[in-house]
């Protein structure tokens, strides 16, 4: 989870530093990439909690 957070923050910082967010296509790709990382992180949380609950 920490890796996703670091990657998320690094991607935002890199986009702001290089002014990529001014280009519409790159902004859409950046937002979709960040959304994908959030959804994957939530999926990992759900799987881990369900495995933990089923092991009891």
mmCIF file as gemmi writes it, N, C-alpha and C atoms, coordinates in Angstrom:
data_model
loop_
_atom_site.group_PDB
_atom_site.id
_atom_site.type_symbol
_atom_site.label_atom_id
_atom_site.label_alt_id
_atom_site.label_comp_id
_atom_site.label_asym_id
_atom_site.label_entity_id
_atom_site.label_seq_id
_atom_site.pdbx_PDB_ins_code
_atom_site.Cartn_x
_atom_site.Cartn_y
_atom_site.Cartn_z
_atom_site.occupancy
_atom_site.B_iso_or_equiv
_atom_site.pdbx_formal_charge
_atom_site.auth_seq_id
_atom_site.auth_asym_id
_atom_site.pdbx_PDB_model_num
ATOM 1 N N . UNK Axp A 1 ? 0.815 -1.183 0 1 0 ? 1 A 1
ATOM 2 C CA . UNK Axp A 1 ? 0 0 0 1 0 ? 1 A 1
ATOM 3 C C . UNK Axp A 1 ? 0.868 1.259 0 1 0 ? 1 A 1
ATOM 4 N N . UNK Axp A 2 ? 1.953 1.19 0.719 1 0 ? 2 A 1
ATOM 5 C CA . UNK Axp A 2 ? 2.842 2.345 0.757 1 0 ? 2 A 1
ATOM 6 C C . UNK Axp A 2 ? 3.454 2.604 -0.616 1 0 ? 2 A 1
ATOM 7 N N . UNK Axp A 3 ? 3.69 1.53 -1.361 1 0 ? 3 A 1
ATOM 8 C CA . UNK Axp A 3 ? 4.25 1.68 -2.705 1 0 ? 3 A 1
ATOM 9 C C . UNK Axp A 3 ? 3.276 2.422 -3.622 1 0 ? 3 A 1
ATOM 10 N N . UNK Axp A 4 ? 1.986 2.101 -3.511 1 0 ? 4 A 1
ATOM 11 C CA . UNK Axp A 4 ? 0.985 2.812 -4.302 1 0 ? 4 A 1
ATOM 12 C C . UNK Axp A 4 ? 0.945 4.292 -3.925 1 0 ? 4 A 1
ATOM 13 N N . UNK Axp A 5 ? 1.043 4.583 -2.635 1 0 ? 5 A 1
ATOM 14 C CA . UNK Axp A 5 ? 1.012 5.969 -2.178 1 0 ? 5 A 1
ATOM 15 C C . UNK Axp A 5 ? 2.22 6.744 -2.693 1 0 ? 5 A 1
ATOM 16 N N . UNK Axp A 6 ? 3.385 6.137 -2.619 1 0 ? 6 A 1
ATOM 17 C CA . UNK Axp A 6 ? 4.602 6.798 -3.104 1 0 ? 6 A 1
ATOM 18 C C . UNK Axp A 6 ? 4.518 7.026 -4.609 1 0 ? 6 A 1
ATOM 19 N N . UNK Axp A 7 ? 4.052 6.026 -5.344 1 0 ? 7 A 1
ATOM 20 C CA . UNK Axp A 7 ? 3.913 6.161 -6.794 1 0 ? 7 A 1
ATOM 21 C C . UNK Axp A 7 ? 2.893 7.232 -7.144 1 0 ? 7 A 1
ATOM 22 N N . UNK Axp A 8 ? 1.792 7.259 -6.407 1 0 ? 8 A 1
ATOM 23 C CA . UNK Axp A 8 ? 0.737 8.248 -6.613 1 0 ? 8 A 1
ATOM 24 C C . UNK Axp A 8 ? 1.277 9.664 -6.433 1 0 ? 8 A 1
ATOM 25 N N . UNK Axp A 9 ? 1.968 9.892 -5.337 1 0 ? 9 A 1
ATOM 26 C CA . UNK Axp A 9 ? 2.524 11.218 -5.049 1 0 ? 9 A 1
ATOM 27 C C . UNK Axp A 9 ? 3.61 11.575 -6.061 1 0 ? 9 A 1
ATOM 28 N N . UNK Axp A 10 ? 4.443 10.614 -6.427 1 0 ? 10 A 1
ATOM 29 C CA . UNK Axp A 10 ? 5.503 10.873 -7.403 1 0 ? 10 A 1
ATOM 30 C C . UNK Axp A 10 ? 4.922 11.254 -8.76 1 0 ? 10 A 1
ATOM 31 N N . UNK Axp A 11 ? 3.869 10.568 -9.2 1 0 ? 11 A 1
ATOM 32 C CA . UNK Axp A 11 ? 3.243 10.887 -10.486 1 0 ? 11 A 1
ATOM 33 C C . UNK Axp A 11 ? 2.651 12.292 -10.487 1 0 ? 11 A 1
ATOM 34 N N . UNK Axp A 12 ? 1.991 12.664 -9.409 1 0 ? 12 A 1
ATOM 35 C CA . UNK Axp A 12 ? 1.423 14.014 -9.322 1 0 ? 12 A 1
ATOM 36 C C . UNK Axp A 12 ? 2.539 15.058 -9.323 1 0 ? 12 A 1
ATOM 37 N N . UNK Axp A 13 ? 3.574 14.83 -8.532 1 0 ? 13 A 1
ATOM 38 C CA . UNK Axp A 13 ? 4.693 15.766 -8.471 1 0 ? 13 A 1
ATOM 39 C C . UNK Axp A 13 ? 5.376 15.907 -9.826 1 0 ? 13 A 1
ATOM 40 N N . UNK Axp A 14 ? 5.581 14.792 -10.505 1 0 ? 14 A 1
ATOM 41 C CA . UNK Axp A 14 ? 6.231 14.808 -11.813 1 0 ? 14 A 1
ATOM 42 C C . UNK Axp A 14 ? 5.39 15.564 -12.84 1 0 ? 14 A 1
ATOM 43 N N . UNK Axp A 15 ? 4.08 15.377 -12.801 1 0 ? 15 A 1
ATOM 44 C CA . UNK Axp A 15 ? 3.201 16.072 -13.743 1 0 ? 15 A 1
ATOM 45 C C . UNK Axp A 15 ? 3.2 17.576 -13.493 1 0 ? 15 A 1
ATOM 46 N N . UNK Axp A 16 ? 3.203 17.968 -12.235 1 0 ? 16 A 1
ATOM 47 C CA . UNK Axp A 16 ? 3.204 19.398 -11.917 1 0 ? 16 A 1
ATOM 48 C C . UNK Axp A 16 ? 4.552 20.022 -12.267 1 0 ? 16 A 1
ATOM 49 N N . UNK Axp A 17 ? 5.616 19.307 -11.979 1 0 ? 17 A 1
ATOM 50 C CA . UNK Axp A 17 ? 6.951 19.841 -12.245 1 0 ? 17 A 1
ATOM 51 C C . UNK Axp A 17 ? 7.21 20.005 -13.742 1 0 ? 17 A 1
ATOM 52 N N . UNK Axp A 18 ? 6.725 19.083 -14.554 1 0 ? 18 A 1
ATOM 53 C CA . UNK Axp A 18 ? 6.998 19.139 -15.99 1 0 ? 18 A 1
ATOM 54 C C . UNK Axp A 18 ? 5.884 19.826 -16.785 1 0 ? 18 A 1
ATOM 55 N N . UNK Axp A 19 ? 4.892 20.365 -16.099 1 0 ? 19 A 1
ATOM 56 C CA . UNK Axp A 19 ? 3.761 21.056 -16.722 1 0 ? 19 A 1
ATOM 57 C C . UNK Axp A 19 ? 2.985 20.169 -17.69 1 0 ? 19 A 1
ATOM 58 N N . UNK Axp A 20 ? 2.988 18.851 -17.438 1 0 ? 20 A 1
ATOM 59 C CA . UNK Axp A 20 ? 2.235 17.935 -18.295 1 0 ? 20 A 1
ATOM 60 C C . UNK Axp A 20 ? 0.733 18.092 -18.104 1 0 ? 20 A 1
ATOM 61 N N . UNK Axp A 21 ? 0.325 18.63 -16.963 1 0 ? 21 A 1
ATOM 62 C CA . UNK Axp A 21 ? -1.099 18.764 -16.701 1 0 ? 21 A 1
ATOM 63 C C . UNK Axp A 21 ? -1.749 19.831 -17.581 1 0 ? 21 A 1
ATOM 64 N N . UNK Axp A 22 ? -0.948 20.6 -18.306 1 0 ? 22 A 1
ATOM 65 C CA . UNK Axp A 22 ? -1.512 21.601 -19.206 1 0 ? 22 A 1
ATOM 66 C C . UNK Axp A 22 ? -1.98 20.979 -20.522 1 0 ? 22 A 1
ATOM 67 N N . UNK Axp A 23 ? -1.439 19.834 -20.873 1 0 ? 23 A 1
ATOM 68 C CA . UNK Axp A 23 ? -1.847 19.124 -22.078 1 0 ? 23 A 1
ATOM 69 C C . UNK Axp A 23 ? -3.048 18.243 -21.745 1 0 ? 23 A 1
ATOM 70 N N . UNK Axp A 24 ? -4.116 18.378 -22.523 1 0 ? 24 A 1
ATOM 71 C CA . UNK Axp A 24 ? -5.375 17.698 -22.202 1 0 ? 24 A 1
ATOM 72 C C . UNK Axp A 24 ? -5.239 16.178 -22.234 1 0 ? 24 A 1
ATOM 73 N N . UNK Axp A 25 ? -4.596 15.645 -23.25 1 0 ? 25 A 1
ATOM 74 C CA . UNK Axp A 25 ? -4.467 14.188 -23.37 1 0 ? 25 A 1
ATOM 75 C C . UNK Axp A 25 ? -3.616 13.608 -22.249 1 0 ? 25 A 1
ATOM 76 N N . UNK Axp A 26 ? -2.534 14.285 -21.923 1 0 ? 26 A 1
ATOM 77 C CA . UNK Axp A 26 ? -1.68 13.791 -20.847 1 0 ? 26 A 1
ATOM 78 C C . UNK Axp A 26 ? -2.379 13.891 -19.495 1 0 ? 26 A 1
ATOM 79 N N . UNK Axp A 27 ? -3.197 14.916 -19.325 1 0 ? 27 A 1
ATOM 80 C CA . UNK Axp A 27 ? -3.951 15.054 -18.081 1 0 ? 27 A 1
ATOM 81 C C . UNK Axp A 27 ? -4.958 13.937 -17.93 1 0 ? 27 A 1
ATOM 82 N N . UNK Axp A 28 ? -5.656 13.602 -19.007 1 0 ? 28 A 1
ATOM 83 C CA . UNK Axp A 28 ? -6.629 12.507 -18.962 1 0 ? 28 A 1
ATOM 84 C C . UNK Axp A 28 ? -5.925 11.199 -18.637 1 0 ? 28 A 1
ATOM 85 N N . UNK Axp A 29 ? -4.788 10.942 -19.266 1 0 ? 29 A 1
ATOM 86 C CA . UNK Axp A 29 ? -4.038 9.719 -18.979 1 0 ? 29 A 1
ATOM 87 C C . UNK Axp A 29 ? -3.527 9.692 -17.541 1 0 ? 29 A 1
ATOM 88 N N . UNK Axp A 30 ? -3.089 10.827 -17.041 1 0 ? 30 A 1
ATOM 89 C CA . UNK Axp A 30 ? -2.615 10.9 -15.66 1 0 ? 30 A 1
ATOM 90 C C . UNK Axp A 30 ? -3.748 10.598 -14.686 1 0 ? 30 A 1
ATOM 91 N N . UNK Axp A 31 ? -4.903 11.199 -14.908 1 0 ? 31 A 1
ATOM 92 C CA . UNK Axp A 31 ? -6.047 10.976 -14.021 1 0 ? 31 A 1
ATOM 93 C C . UNK Axp A 31 ? -6.494 9.521 -14.08 1 0 ? 31 A 1
ATOM 94 N N . UNK Axp A 32 ? -6.55 8.95 -15.272 1 0 ? 32 A 1
ATOM 95 C CA . UNK Axp A 32 ? -6.95 7.549 -15.398 1 0 ? 32 A 1
ATOM 96 C C . UNK Axp A 32 ? -5.933 6.617 -14.744 1 0 ? 32 A 1
ATOM 97 N N . UNK Axp A 33 ? -4.664 6.935 -14.872 1 0 ? 33 A 1
ATOM 98 C CA . UNK Axp A 33 ? -3.626 6.13 -14.23 1 0 ? 33 A 1
ATOM 99 C C . UNK Axp A 33 ? -3.747 6.197 -12.711 1 0 ? 33 A 1
ATOM 100 N N . UNK Axp A 34 ? -3.973 7.392 -12.18 1 0 ? 34 A 1
ATOM 101 C CA . UNK Axp A 34 ? -4.118 7.542 -10.738 1 0 ? 34 A 1
ATOM 102 C C . UNK Axp A 34 ? -5.382 6.854 -10.237 1 0 ? 34 A 1
ATOM 103 N N . UNK Axp A 35 ? -6.463 6.949 -10.996 1 0 ? 35 A 1
ATOM 104 C CA . UNK Axp A 35 ? -7.703 6.268 -10.632 1 0 ? 35 A 1
ATOM 105 C C . UNK Axp A 35 ? -7.506 4.759 -10.636 1 0 ? 35 A 1
ATOM 106 N N . UNK Axp A 36 ? -6.77 4.269 -11.6 1 0 ? 36 A 1
ATOM 107 C CA . UNK Axp A 36 ? -6.484 2.838 -11.677 1 0 ? 36 A 1
ATOM 108 C C . UNK Axp A 36 ? -5.698 2.376 -10.454 1 0 ? 36 A 1
ATOM 109 N N . UNK Axp A 37 ? -4.724 3.156 -10.037 1 0 ? 37 A 1
ATOM 110 C CA . UNK Axp A 37 ? -3.953 2.793 -8.85 1 0 ? 37 A 1
ATOM 111 C C . UNK Axp A 37 ? -4.825 2.771 -7.601 1 0 ? 37 A 1
ATOM 112 N N . UNK Axp A 38 ? -5.745 3.72 -7.483 1 0 ? 38 A 1
ATOM 113 C CA . UNK Axp A 38 ? -6.641 3.755 -6.326 1 0 ? 38 A 1
ATOM 114 C C . UNK Axp A 38 ? -7.555 2.541 -6.322 1 0 ? 38 A 1
ATOM 115 N N . UNK Axp A 39 ? -8.093 2.186 -7.478 1 0 ? 39 A 1
ATOM 116 C CA . UNK Axp A 39 ? -8.98 1.025 -7.556 1 0 ? 39 A 1
ATOM 117 C C . UNK Axp A 39 ? -8.233 -0.274 -7.245 1 0 ? 39 A 1
ATOM 118 N N . UNK Axp A 40 ? -7.005 -0.394 -7.716 1 0 ? 40 A 1
ATOM 119 C CA . UNK Axp A 40 ? -6.207 -1.587 -7.415 1 0 ? 40 A 1
ATOM 120 C C . UNK Axp A 40 ? -5.894 -1.654 -5.922 1 0 ? 40 A 1
ATOM 121 N N . UNK Axp A 41 ? -5.567 -0.519 -5.328 1 0 ? 41 A 1
ATOM 122 C CA . UNK Axp A 41 ? -5.282 -0.503 -3.89 1 0 ? 41 A 1
ATOM 123 C C . UNK Axp A 41 ? -6.515 -0.917 -3.09 1 0 ? 41 A 1
ATOM 124 N N . UNK Axp A 42 ? -7.687 -0.442 -3.482 1 0 ? 42 A 1
ATOM 125 C CA . UNK Axp A 42 ? -8.918 -0.833 -2.795 1 0 ? 42 A 1
ATOM 126 C C . UNK Axp A 42 ? -9.204 -2.312 -2.98 1 0 ? 42 A 1
ATOM 127 N N . UNK Axp A 43 ? -8.934 -2.839 -4.149 1 0 ? 43 A 1
ATOM 128 C CA . UNK Axp A 43 ? -9.131 -4.265 -4.392 1 0 ? 43 A 1
ATOM 129 C C . UNK Axp A 43 ? -8.201 -5.099 -3.517 1 0 ? 43 A 1
ATOM 130 N N . UNK Axp A 44 ? -6.966 -4.67 -3.388 1 0 ? 44 A 1
ATOM 131 C CA . UNK Axp A 44 ? -6.017 -5.381 -2.526 1 0 ? 44 A 1
ATOM 132 C C . UNK Axp A 44 ? -6.502 -5.363 -1.083 1 0 ? 44 A 1
ATOM 133 N N . UNK Axp A 45 ? -7.005 -4.23 -0.629 1 0 ? 45 A 1
ATOM 134 C CA . UNK Axp A 45 ? -7.528 -4.134 0.74 1 0 ? 45 A 1
ATOM 135 C C . UNK Axp A 45 ? -8.698 -5.086 0.936 1 0 ? 45 A 1
ATOM 136 N N . UNK Axp A 46 ? -9.613 -5.126 -0.02 1 0 ? 46 A 1
ATOM 137 C CA . UNK Axp A 46 ? -10.768 -6.02 0.101 1 0 ? 46 A 1
ATOM 138 C C . UNK Axp A 46 ? -10.345 -7.481 0.135 1 0 ? 46 A 1
ATOM 139 N N . UNK Axp A 47 ? -9.413 -7.862 -0.714 1 0 ? 47 A 1
ATOM 140 C CA . UNK Axp A 47 ? -8.963 -9.255 -0.75 1 0 ? 47 A 1
ATOM 141 C C . UNK Axp A 47 ? -8.266 -9.623 0.553 1 0 ? 47 A 1
ATOM 142 N N . UNK Axp A 48 ? -7.408 -8.762 1.037 1 0 ? 48 A 1
ATOM 143 C CA . UNK Axp A 48 ? -6.677 -9.052 2.275 1 0 ? 48 A 1
ATOM 144 C C . UNK Axp A 48 ? -7.636 -9.166 3.451 1 0 ? 48 A 1
ATOM 145 N N . UNK Axp A 49 ? -8.601 -8.264 3.555 1 0 ? 49 A 1
ATOM 146 C CA . UNK Axp A 49 ? -9.541 -8.335 4.675 1 0 ? 49 A 1
ATOM 147 C C . UNK Axp A 49 ? -10.43 -9.567 4.582 1 0 ? 49 A 1
ATOM 148 N N . UNK Axp A 50 ? -10.832 -9.952 3.383 1 0 ? 50 A 1
ATOM 149 C CA . UNK Axp A 50 ? -11.659 -11.148 3.246 1 0 ? 50 A 1
ATOM 150 C C . UNK Axp A 50 ? -10.875 -12.418 3.546 1 0 ? 50 A 1
ATOM 151 N N . UNK Axp A 51 ? -9.628 -12.463 3.152 1 0 ? 51 A 1
ATOM 152 C CA . UNK Axp A 51 ? -8.797 -13.626 3.475 1 0 ? 51 A 1
ATOM 153 C C . UNK Axp A 51 ? -8.583 -13.702 4.981 1 0 ? 51 A 1
ATOM 154 N N . UNK Axp A 52 ? -8.364 -12.562 5.594 1 0 ? 52 A 1
ATOM 155 C CA . UNK Axp A 52 ? -8.16 -12.535 7.045 1 0 ? 52 A 1
ATOM 156 C C . UNK Axp A 52 ? -9.42 -12.982 7.78 1 0 ? 52 A 1
ATOM 157 N N . UNK Axp A 53 ? -10.591 -12.521 7.33 1 0 ? 53 A 1
ATOM 158 C CA . UNK Axp A 53 ? -11.852 -12.893 7.978 1 0 ? 53 A 1
ATOM 159 C C . UNK Axp A 53 ? -12.19 -14.362 7.763 1 0 ? 53 A 1
ATOM 160 N N . UNK Axp A 54 ? -11.854 -14.905 6.611 1 0 ? 54 A 1
ATOM 161 C CA . UNK Axp A 54 ? -12.188 -16.301 6.335 1 0 ? 54 A 1
ATOM 162 C C . UNK Axp A 54 ? -11.248 -17.275 7.036 1 0 ? 54 A 1
ATOM 163 N N . UNK Axp A 55 ? -10.097 -16.801 7.485 1 0 ? 55 A 1
ATOM 164 C CA . UNK Axp A 55 ? -9.153 -17.691 8.161 1 0 ? 55 A 1
ATOM 165 C C . UNK Axp A 55 ? -9.534 -17.926 9.619 1 0 ? 55 A 1
ATOM 166 N N . UNK Axp A 56 ? -10.436 -17.127 10.166 1 0 ? 56 A 1
ATOM 167 C CA . UNK Axp A 56 ? -10.856 -17.295 11.572 1 0 ? 56 A 1
ATOM 168 C C . UNK Axp A 56 ? -11.734 -18.474 11.775 1 0 ? 56 A 1
